[in-house]
């Protein structure tokens, strides 16, 4: 099993890096909050309850759309 990639407010960051708000359904968010956290830091509140935190580098690894 791999490492978790989605985090909720109040959970601890597993790794150092920049985390960004993301929609729970996988949708993008207009003007998402971004935070830089160290391993063990607590995730802050999101702008609304339907959002989660994801590591920013994980978003760039998403599979390209098949044409």
N, C-alpha and C positions, 0 to 999 in steps of 0.2 A: 504494500500500500504506500502511496506517496504522501507527501506533506500537504496539509490543508492549505487552500489558497484564498479562502473567504473568511472574514473575521467580522465580529459584531462589536458594537460599542461596549467598552469595559473589559474586553478580552486583552490578553497580553500579546505583544508582537513577538513572533518567533525569531525574526531576523532584523538586522539593521537595514534601513532603506526608506524609500519614499512610498507611501501608501496613498491610494486615491479612492474617492467614493465611487460606487458602482451600483446600478440598479439590481435589486434582488432577482429580477427576472432575466438578467443578463443584458439589460438595455443600458445604453450610454446615458450620462447625466449632463445637462447643460451646466457649465461653470462648476465642475466638481471641486470639492475641498481636497487639498493635498496636504499631507503632514509627513514630516521626516521623523522617524522613530528609531530608537535604539532597541536592541533585543531586550525584552522584558518590560518595555514601556506600555502603558495602557492606551488602547484606542479611544479617541475622544468621541463625542456625540457627532452624528451625521446631521445634515440639514433637514432630513425627514426620516421617518421610521421605515420607509421602504427601501433603504439603502444599506449597503455593506461596505467593508473596506477590502481592497485587493492591493497586492504589491504591484507597483507601477510596471516593473519589468515583466511581470506575468501577462499583462495586457498586450505587450508587444509580441508575445509568443503565440498568440491565437492563430489558428489555422487560416490561411487565405481562403477566400471564397472560390469555389470551383466554377469555372466559366464554361 
